[in-house]
């Protein structure tokens, strides 16, 4: 089941395990190291996640 978390934008985890971030970047990032995201995640983790999502997918 998908779930959403909010901080600087909405992060949705899709059924295939990828993440989609709105509205900062409308693209999908596959980030295996963030298998579980919680509201208690450190700000830096979110910042790194957002930066990685904004980068072009390889």
mmCIF file of the N, C-alpha and C atoms, coordinates in Angstrom:
data_MODEL
# 
_entry.id   MODEL 
# 
loop_
_atom_site.group_PDB 
_atom_site.id 
_atom_site.type_symbol 
_atom_site.label_atom_id 
_atom_site.label_alt_id 
_atom_site.label_comp_id 
_atom_site.label_asym_id 
_atom_site.label_entity_id 
_atom_site.label_seq_id 
_atom_site.pdbx_PDB_ins_code 
_atom_site.Cartn_x 
_atom_site.Cartn_y 
_atom_site.Cartn_z 
_atom_site.occupancy 
_atom_site.B_iso_or_equiv 
_atom_site.pdbx_formal_charge 
_atom_site.auth_seq_id 
_atom_site.auth_comp_id 
_atom_site.auth_asym_id 
_atom_site.auth_atom_id 
_atom_site.pdbx_PDB_model_num 
ATOM 1   N N  . UNK A 1 1  ? 0.836  -1.192 0.000   1.00 0.00 ? 1  UNK A N  1 
ATOM 2   C CA . UNK A 1 1  ? 0.000  0.000  0.000   1.00 0.00 ? 1  UNK A CA 1 
ATOM 3   C C  . UNK A 1 1  ? 0.877  1.250  0.000   1.00 0.00 ? 1  UNK A C  1 
ATOM 4   N N  . UNK A 1 2  ? 0.516  2.224  -0.790  1.00 0.00 ? 2  UNK A N  1 
ATOM 5   C CA . UNK A 1 2  ? 1.279  3.468  -0.857  1.00 0.00 ? 2  UNK A CA 1 
ATOM 6   C C  . UNK A 1 2  ? 1.012  4.311  0.381   1.00 0.00 ? 2  UNK A C  1 
ATOM 7   N N  . UNK A 1 3  ? 1.975  5.128  0.735   1.00 0.00 ? 3  UNK A N  1 
ATOM 8   C CA . UNK A 1 3  ? 1.771  6.053  1.839   1.00 0.00 ? 3  UNK A CA 1 
ATOM 9   C C  . UNK A 1 3  ? 2.449  7.360  1.491   1.00 0.00 ? 3  UNK A C  1 
ATOM 10  N N  . UNK A 1 4  ? 2.015  8.436  2.148   1.00 0.00 ? 4  UNK A N  1 
ATOM 11  C CA . UNK A 1 4  ? 2.609  9.731  1.858   1.00 0.00 ? 4  UNK A CA 1 
ATOM 12  C C  . UNK A 1 4  ? 3.160  10.353 3.127   1.00 0.00 ? 4  UNK A C  1 
ATOM 13  N N  . UNK A 1 5  ? 4.204  11.128 2.970   1.00 0.00 ? 5  UNK A N  1 
ATOM 14  C CA . UNK A 1 5  ? 4.816  11.865 4.073   1.00 0.00 ? 5  UNK A CA 1 
ATOM 15  C C  . UNK A 1 5  ? 4.995  13.288 3.577   1.00 0.00 ? 5  UNK A C  1 
ATOM 16  N N  . UNK A 1 6  ? 4.896  14.233 4.483   1.00 0.00 ? 6  UNK A N  1 
ATOM 17  C CA . UNK A 1 6  ? 4.986  15.615 4.045   1.00 0.00 ? 6  UNK A CA 1 
ATOM 18  C C  . UNK A 1 6  ? 6.082  16.366 4.779   1.00 0.00 ? 6  UNK A C  1 
ATOM 19  N N  . UNK A 1 7  ? 6.923  17.053 4.028   1.00 0.00 ? 7  UNK A N  1 
ATOM 20  C CA . UNK A 1 7  ? 7.937  17.960 4.553   1.00 0.00 ? 7  UNK A CA 1 
ATOM 21  C C  . UNK A 1 7  ? 8.539  18.618 3.330   1.00 0.00 ? 7  UNK A C  1 
ATOM 22  N N  . UNK A 1 8  ? 8.322  19.879 3.147   1.00 0.00 ? 8  UNK A N  1 
ATOM 23  C CA . UNK A 1 8  ? 8.776  20.593 1.949   1.00 0.00 ? 8  UNK A CA 1 
ATOM 24  C C  . UNK A 1 8  ? 8.106  20.077 0.683   1.00 0.00 ? 8  UNK A C  1 
ATOM 25  N N  . UNK A 1 9  ? 7.104  19.265 0.815   1.00 0.00 ? 9  UNK A N  1 
ATOM 26  C CA . UNK A 1 9  ? 6.462  18.662 -0.354  1.00 0.00 ? 9  UNK A CA 1 
ATOM 27  C C  . UNK A 1 9  ? 5.969  17.282 0.023   1.00 0.00 ? 9  UNK A C  1 
ATOM 28  N N  . UNK A 1 10 ? 5.261  16.670 -0.851  1.00 0.00 ? 10 UNK A N  1 
ATOM 29  C CA . UNK A 1 10 ? 4.694  15.368 -0.558  1.00 0.00 ? 10 UNK A CA 1 
ATOM 30  C C  . UNK A 1 10 ? 5.542  14.264 -1.185  1.00 0.00 ? 10 UNK A C  1 
ATOM 31  N N  . UNK A 1 11 ? 5.836  13.241 -0.396  1.00 0.00 ? 11 UNK A N  1 
ATOM 32  C CA . UNK A 1 11 ? 6.589  12.101 -0.897  1.00 0.00 ? 11 UNK A CA 1 
ATOM 33  C C  . UNK A 1 11 ? 5.655  10.892 -0.878  1.00 0.00 ? 11 UNK A C  1 
ATOM 34  N N  . UNK A 1 12 ? 5.515  10.271 -2.012  1.00 0.00 ? 12 UNK A N  1 
ATOM 35  C CA . UNK A 1 12 ? 4.675  9.087  -2.107  1.00 0.00 ? 12 UNK A CA 1 
ATOM 36  C C  . UNK A 1 12 ? 5.549  7.883  -2.410  1.00 0.00 ? 12 UNK A C  1 
ATOM 37  N N  . UNK A 1 13 ? 5.338  6.799  -1.669  1.00 0.00 ? 13 UNK A N  1 
ATOM 38  C CA . UNK A 1 13 ? 6.038  5.562  -2.025  1.00 0.00 ? 13 UNK A CA 1 
ATOM 39  C C  . UNK A 1 13 ? 5.080  4.738  -2.863  1.00 0.00 ? 13 UNK A C  1 
ATOM 40  N N  . UNK A 1 14 ? 5.514  4.419  -4.068  1.00 0.00 ? 14 UNK A N  1 
ATOM 41  C CA . UNK A 1 14 ? 4.684  3.643  -4.959  1.00 0.00 ? 14 UNK A CA 1 
ATOM 42  C C  . UNK A 1 14 ? 4.826  2.155  -4.659  1.00 0.00 ? 14 UNK A C  1 
ATOM 43  N N  . UNK A 1 15 ? 3.921  1.375  -5.220  1.00 0.00 ? 15 UNK A N  1 
ATOM 44  C CA . UNK A 1 15 ? 3.901  -0.056 -4.949  1.00 0.00 ? 15 UNK A CA 1 
ATOM 45  C C  . UNK A 1 15 ? 5.207  -0.749 -5.330  1.00 0.00 ? 15 UNK A C  1 
ATOM 46  N N  . UNK A 1 16 ? 5.908  -0.233 -6.347  1.00 0.00 ? 16 UNK A N  1 
ATOM 47  C CA . UNK A 1 16 ? 7.148  -0.881 -6.777  1.00 0.00 ? 16 UNK A CA 1 
ATOM 48  C C  . UNK A 1 16 ? 8.342  -0.447 -5.932  1.00 0.00 ? 16 UNK A C  1 
ATOM 49  N N  . UNK A 1 17 ? 8.100  0.372  -4.903  1.00 0.00 ? 17 UNK A N  1 
ATOM 50  C CA . UNK A 1 17 ? 9.186  0.764  -4.020  1.00 0.00 ? 17 UNK A CA 1 
ATOM 51  C C  . UNK A 1 17 ? 9.869  2.056  -4.415  1.00 0.00 ? 17 UNK A C  1 
ATOM 52  N N  . UNK A 1 18 ? 9.490  2.626  -5.555  1.00 0.00 ? 18 UNK A N  1 
ATOM 53  C CA . UNK A 1 18 ? 10.084 3.898  -5.961  1.00 0.00 ? 18 UNK A CA 1 
ATOM 54  C C  . UNK A 1 18 ? 9.384  5.040  -5.230  1.00 0.00 ? 18 UNK A C  1 
ATOM 55  N N  . UNK A 1 19 ? 9.991  6.201  -5.292  1.00 0.00 ? 19 UNK A N  1 
ATOM 56  C CA . UNK A 1 19 ? 9.420  7.351  -4.601  1.00 0.00 ? 19 UNK A CA 1 
ATOM 57  C C  . UNK A 1 19 ? 9.128  8.459  -5.586  1.00 0.00 ? 19 UNK A C  1 
ATOM 58  N N  . UNK A 1 20 ? 8.049  9.187  -5.322  1.00 0.00 ? 20 UNK A N  1 
ATOM 59  C CA . UNK A 1 20 ? 7.704  10.320 -6.157  1.00 0.00 ? 20 UNK A CA 1 
ATOM 60  C C  . UNK A 1 20 ? 7.539  11.524 -5.246  1.00 0.00 ? 20 UNK A C  1 
ATOM 61  N N  . UNK A 1 21 ? 8.142  12.639 -5.622  1.00 0.00 ? 21 UNK A N  1 
ATOM 62  C CA . UNK A 1 21 ? 8.131  13.825 -4.785  1.00 0.00 ? 21 UNK A CA 1 
ATOM 63  C C  . UNK A 1 21 ? 7.382  14.959 -5.490  1.00 0.00 ? 21 UNK A C  1 
ATOM 64  N N  . UNK A 1 22 ? 6.428  15.551 -4.813  1.00 0.00 ? 22 UNK A N  1 
ATOM 65  C CA . UNK A 1 22 ? 5.672  16.688 -5.346  1.00 0.00 ? 22 UNK A CA 1 
ATOM 66  C C  . UNK A 1 22 ? 5.675  17.782 -4.284  1.00 0.00 ? 22 UNK A C  1 
ATOM 67  N N  . UNK A 1 23 ? 5.717  19.063 -4.626  1.00 0.00 ? 23 UNK A N  1 
ATOM 68  C CA . UNK A 1 23 ? 5.769  19.554 -5.997  1.00 0.00 ? 23 UNK A CA 1 
ATOM 69  C C  . UNK A 1 23 ? 7.177  19.885 -6.444  1.00 0.00 ? 23 UNK A C  1 
ATOM 70  N N  . UNK A 1 24 ? 8.159  19.584 -5.590  1.00 0.00 ? 24 UNK A N  1 
ATOM 71  C CA . UNK A 1 24 ? 9.532  20.003 -5.855  1.00 0.00 ? 24 UNK A CA 1 
ATOM 72  C C  . UNK A 1 24 ? 10.070 19.398 -7.145  1.00 0.00 ? 24 UNK A C  1 
ATOM 73  N N  . UNK A 1 25 ? 9.842  18.123 -7.354  1.00 0.00 ? 25 UNK A N  1 
ATOM 74  C CA . UNK A 1 25 ? 10.307 17.486 -8.588  1.00 0.00 ? 25 UNK A CA 1 
ATOM 75  C C  . UNK A 1 25 ? 9.273  16.459 -9.010  1.00 0.00 ? 25 UNK A C  1 
ATOM 76  N N  . UNK A 1 26 ? 8.761  16.602 -10.208 1.00 0.00 ? 26 UNK A N  1 
ATOM 77  C CA . UNK A 1 26 ? 7.754  15.661 -10.688 1.00 0.00 ? 26 UNK A CA 1 
ATOM 78  C C  . UNK A 1 26 ? 8.450  14.549 -11.455 1.00 0.00 ? 26 UNK A C  1 
ATOM 79  N N  . UNK A 1 27 ? 9.181  13.750 -10.745 1.00 0.00 ? 27 UNK A N  1 
ATOM 80  C CA . UNK A 1 27 ? 9.874  12.624 -11.363 1.00 0.00 ? 27 UNK A CA 1 
ATOM 81  C C  . UNK A 1 27 ? 10.009 11.523 -10.325 1.00 0.00 ? 27 UNK A C  1 
ATOM 82  N N  . UNK A 1 28 ? 10.326 10.352 -10.787 1.00 0.00 ? 28 UNK A N  1 
ATOM 83  C CA . UNK A 1 28 ? 10.444 9.191  -9.914  1.00 0.00 ? 28 UNK A CA 1 
ATOM 84  C C  . UNK A 1 28 ? 11.918 8.921  -9.626  1.00 0.00 ? 28 UNK A C  1 
ATOM 85  N N  . UNK A 1 29 ? 12.221 8.688  -8.366  1.00 0.00 ? 29 UNK A N  1 
ATOM 86  C CA . UNK A 1 29 ? 13.594 8.340  -7.998  1.00 0.00 ? 29 UNK A CA 1 
ATOM 87  C C  . UNK A 1 29 ? 13.575 6.988  -7.303  1.00 0.00 ? 29 UNK A C  1 
ATOM 88  N N  . UNK A 1 30 ? 14.440 6.100  -7.708  1.00 0.00 ? 30 UNK A N  1 
ATOM 89  C CA . UNK A 1 30 ? 14.549 4.797  -7.066  1.00 0.00 ? 30 UNK A CA 1 
ATOM 90  C C  . UNK A 1 30 ? 15.683 4.888  -6.055  1.00 0.00 ? 30 UNK A C  1 
ATOM 91  N N  . UNK A 1 31 ? 15.329 4.908  -4.788  1.00 0.00 ? 31 UNK A N  1 
ATOM 92  C CA . UNK A 1 31 ? 16.326 5.118  -3.742  1.00 0.00 ? 31 UNK A CA 1 
ATOM 93  C C  . UNK A 1 31 ? 16.217 3.961  -2.750  1.00 0.00 ? 31 UNK A C  1 
ATOM 94  N N  . UNK A 1 32 ? 16.979 2.921  -3.000  1.00 0.00 ? 32 UNK A N  1 
ATOM 95  C CA . UNK A 1 32 ? 16.857 1.707  -2.207  1.00 0.00 ? 32 UNK A CA 1 
ATOM 96  C C  . UNK A 1 32 ? 17.252 1.894  -0.750  1.00 0.00 ? 32 UNK A C  1 
ATOM 97  N N  . UNK A 1 33 ? 18.168 2.847  -0.474  1.00 0.00 ? 33 UNK A N  1 
ATOM 98  C CA . UNK A 1 33 ? 18.606 2.997  0.902   1.00 0.00 ? 33 UNK A CA 1 
ATOM 99  C C  . UNK A 1 33 ? 17.528 3.604  1.797   1.00 0.00 ? 33 UNK A C  1 
ATOM 100 N N  . UNK A 1 34 ? 16.485 4.191  1.184   1.00 0.00 ? 34 UNK A N  1 
ATOM 101 C CA . UNK A 1 34 ? 15.397 4.726  1.985   1.00 0.00 ? 34 UNK A CA 1 
ATOM 102 C C  . UNK A 1 34 ? 14.186 3.808  1.855   1.00 0.00 ? 34 UNK A C  1 
ATOM 103 N N  . UNK A 1 35 ? 14.325 2.608  2.402   1.00 0.00 ? 35 UNK A N  1 
ATOM 104 C CA . UNK A 1 35 ? 13.231 1.643  2.318   1.00 0.00 ? 35 UNK A CA 1 
ATOM 105 C C  . UNK A 1 35 ? 12.066 2.087  3.192   1.00 0.00 ? 35 UNK A C  1 
ATOM 106 N N  . UNK A 1 36 ? 12.394 2.671  4.331   1.00 0.00 ? 36 UNK A N  1 
ATOM 107 C CA . UNK A 1 36 ? 11.358 3.106  5.256   1.00 0.00 ? 36 UNK A CA 1 
ATOM 108 C C  . UNK A 1 36 ? 11.595 4.563  5.610   1.00 0.00 ? 36 UNK A C  1 
ATOM 109 N N  . UNK A 1 37 ? 10.591 5.396  5.382   1.00 0.00 ? 37 UNK A N  1 
ATOM 110 C CA . UNK A 1 37 ? 10.675 6.802  5.747   1.00 0.00 ? 37 UNK A CA 1 
ATOM 111 C C  . UNK A 1 37 ? 9.598  7.065  6.796   1.00 0.00 ? 37 UNK A C  1 
ATOM 112 N N  . UNK A 1 38 ? 9.972  7.792  7.821   1.00 0.00 ? 38 UNK A N  1 
ATOM 113 C CA . UNK A 1 38 ? 9.007  8.091  8.870   1.00 0.00 ? 38 UNK A CA 1 
ATOM 114 C C  . UNK A 1 38 ? 8.991  9.587  9.129   1.00 0.00 ? 38 UNK A C  1 
ATOM 115 N N  . UNK A 1 39 ? 7.969  10.035 9.831   1.00 0.00 ? 39 UNK A N  1 
ATOM 116 C CA . UNK A 1 39 ? 7.870  11.449 10.179  1.00 0.00 ? 39 UNK A CA 1 
ATOM 117 C C  . UNK A 1 39 ? 9.018  11.869 11.095  1.00 0.00 ? 39 UNK A C  1 
ATOM 118 N N  . UNK A 1 40 ? 9.684  10.896 11.709  1.00 0.00 ? 40 UNK A N  1 
ATOM 119 C CA . UNK A 1 40 ? 10.784 11.199 12.610  1.00 0.00 ? 40 UNK A CA 1 
ATOM 120 C C  . UNK A 1 40 ? 12.139 11.251 11.919  1.00 0.00 ? 40 UNK A C  1 
ATOM 121 N N  . UNK A 1 41 ? 12.129 11.150 10.580  1.00 0.00 ? 41 UNK A N  1 
ATOM 122 C CA . UNK A 1 41 ? 13.397 11.174 9.847   1.00 0.00 ? 41 UNK A CA 1 
ATOM 123 C C  . UNK A 1 41 ? 14.093 12.517 10.034  1.00 0.00 ? 41 UNK A C  1 
ATOM 124 N N  . UNK A 1 42 ? 15.409 12.511 10.197  1.00 0.00 ? 42 UNK A N  1 
ATOM 125 C CA . UNK A 1 42 ? 16.158 13.758 10.371  1.00 0.00 ? 42 UNK A CA 1 
ATOM 126 C C  . UNK A 1 42 ? 16.008 14.678 9.160   1.00 0.00 ? 42 UNK A C  1 
ATOM 127 N N  . UNK A 1 43 ? 16.060 15.969 9.405   1.00 0.00 ? 43 UNK A N  1 
ATOM 128 C CA . UNK A 1 43 ? 15.932 16.963 8.332   1.00 0.00 ? 43 UNK A CA 1 
ATOM 129 C C  . UNK A 1 43 ? 16.952 16.712 7.227   1.00 0.00 ? 43 UNK A C  1 
ATOM 130 N N  . UNK A 1 44 ? 18.198 16.333 7.618   1.00 0.00 ? 44 UNK A N  1 
ATOM 131 C CA . UNK A 1 44 ? 19.245 16.119 6.620   1.00 0.00 ? 44 UNK A CA 1 
ATOM 132 C C  . UNK A 1 44 ? 18.897 14.959 5.687   1.00 0.00 ? 44 UNK A C  1 
ATOM 133 N N  . UNK A 1 45 ? 18.277 13.927 6.218   1.00 0.00 ? 45 UNK A N  1 
ATOM 134 C CA . UNK A 1 45 ? 17.878 12.800 5.382   1.00 0.00 ? 45 UNK A CA 1 
ATOM 135 C C  . UNK A 1 45 ? 16.893 13.271 4.323   1.00 0.00 ? 45 UNK A C  1 
ATOM 136 N N  . UNK A 1 46 ? 15.936 14.101 4.749   1.00 0.00 ? 46 UNK A N  1 
ATOM 137 C CA . UNK A 1 46 ? 14.953 14.628 3.802   1.00 0.00 ? 46 UNK A CA 1 
ATOM 138 C C  . UNK A 1 46 ? 15.630 15.518 2.769   1.00 0.00 ? 46 UNK A C  1 
ATOM 139 N N  . UNK A 1 47 ? 16.577 16.363 3.230   1.00 0.00 ? 47 UNK A N  1 
ATOM 140 C CA . UNK A 1 47 ? 17.279 17.260 2.311   1.00 0.00 ? 47 UNK A CA 1 
ATOM 141 C C  . UNK A 1 47 ? 18.061 16.453 1.273   1.00 0.00 ? 47 UNK A C  1 
ATOM 142 N N  . UNK A 1 48 ? 18.751 15.407 1.724   1.00 0.00 ? 48 UNK A N  1 
ATOM 143 C CA . UNK A 1 48 ? 19.507 14.552 0.797   1.00 0.00 ? 48 UNK A CA 1 
ATOM 144 C C  . UNK A 1 48 ? 18.565 13.856 -0.189  1.00 0.00 ? 48 UNK A C  1 
ATOM 145 N N  . UNK A 1 49 ? 17.424 13.415 0.316   1.00 0.00 ? 49 UNK A N  1 
ATOM 146 C CA . UNK A 1 49 ? 16.448 12.731 -0.526  1.00 0.00 ? 49 UNK A CA 1 
ATOM 147 C C  . UNK A 1 49 ? 15.917 13.677 -1.593  1.00 0.00 ? 49 UNK A C  1 
ATOM 148 N N  . UNK A 1 50 ? 15.609 14.908 -1.183  1.00 0.00 ? 50 UNK A N  1 
ATOM 149 C CA . UNK A 1 50 ? 15.103 15.900 -2.127  1.00 0.00 ? 50 UNK A CA 1 
ATOM 150 C C  . UNK A 1 50 ? 16.157 16.238 -3.176  1.00 0.00 ? 50 UNK A C  1 
ATOM 151 N N  . UNK A 1 51 ? 17.402 16.408 -2.751  1.00 0.00 ? 51 UNK A N  1 
ATOM 152 C CA . UNK A 1 51 ? 18.474 16.716 -3.695  1.00 0.00 ? 51 UNK A CA 1 
ATOM 153 C C  . UNK A 1 51 ? 18.657 15.586 -4.695  1.00 0.00 ? 51 UNK A C  1 
ATOM 154 N N  . UNK A 1 52 ? 18.615 14.358 -4.208  1.00 0.00 ? 52 UNK A N  1 
ATOM 155 C CA . UNK A 1 52 ? 18.793 13.214 -5.101  1.00 0.00 ? 52 UNK A CA 1 
ATOM 156 C C  . UNK A 1 52 ? 17.624 13.117 -6.088  1.00 0.00 ? 52 UNK A C  1 
ATOM 157 N N  . UNK A 1 53 ? 16.431 13.413 -5.600  1.00 0.00 ? 53 UNK A N  1 
ATOM 158 C CA . UNK A 1 53 ? 15.265 13.358 -6.475  1.00 0.00 ? 53 UNK A CA 1 
ATOM 159 C C  . UNK A 1 53 ? 15.302 14.458 -7.533  1.00 0.00 ? 53 UNK A C  1 
ATOM 160 N N  . UNK A 1 54 ? 15.916 15.601 -7.201  1.00 0.00 ? 54 UNK A N  1 
ATOM 161 C CA . UNK A 1 54 ? 15.985 16.694 -8.160  1.00 0.00 ? 54 UNK A CA 1 
ATOM 162 C C  . UNK A 1 54 ? 17.061 16.454 -9.212  1.00 0.00 ? 54 UNK A C  1 
ATOM 163 N N  . UNK A 1 55 ? 18.004 15.562 -8.912  1.00 0.00 ? 55 UNK A N  1 
ATOM 164 C CA . UNK A 1 55 ? 19.061 15.251 -9.874  1.00 0.00 ? 55 UNK A CA 1 
ATOM 165 C C  . UNK A 1 55 ? 18.495 14.418 -11.024 1.00 0.00 ? 55 UNK A C  1 
ATOM 166 N N  . UNK A 1 56 ? 19.069 14.544 -12.209 1.00 0.00 ? 56 UNK A N  1 
ATOM 167 C CA . UNK A 1 56 ? 18.613 13.728 -13.343 1.00 0.00 ? 56 UNK A CA 1 
ATOM 168 C C  . UNK A 1 56 ? 18.802 12.240 -13.041 1.00 0.00 ? 56 UNK A C  1 
ATOM 169 N N  . UNK A 1 57 ? 17.864 11.455 -13.453 1.00 0.00 ? 57 UNK A N  1 
ATOM 170 C CA . UNK A 1 57 ? 17.969 10.013 -13.235 1.00 0.00 ? 57 UNK A CA 1 
ATOM 171 C C  . UNK A 1 57 ? 18.963 9.416  -14.216 1.00 0.00 ? 57 UNK A C  1 
ATOM 172 N N  . UNK A 1 58 ? 19.773 8.528  -13.724 1.00 0.00 ? 58 UNK A N  1 
ATOM 173 C CA . UNK A 1 58 ? 20.774 7.908  -14.597 1.00 0.00 ? 58 UNK A CA 1 
ATOM 174 C C  . UNK A 1 58 ? 20.265 6.588  -15.169 1.00 0.00 ? 58 UNK A C  1 
# 
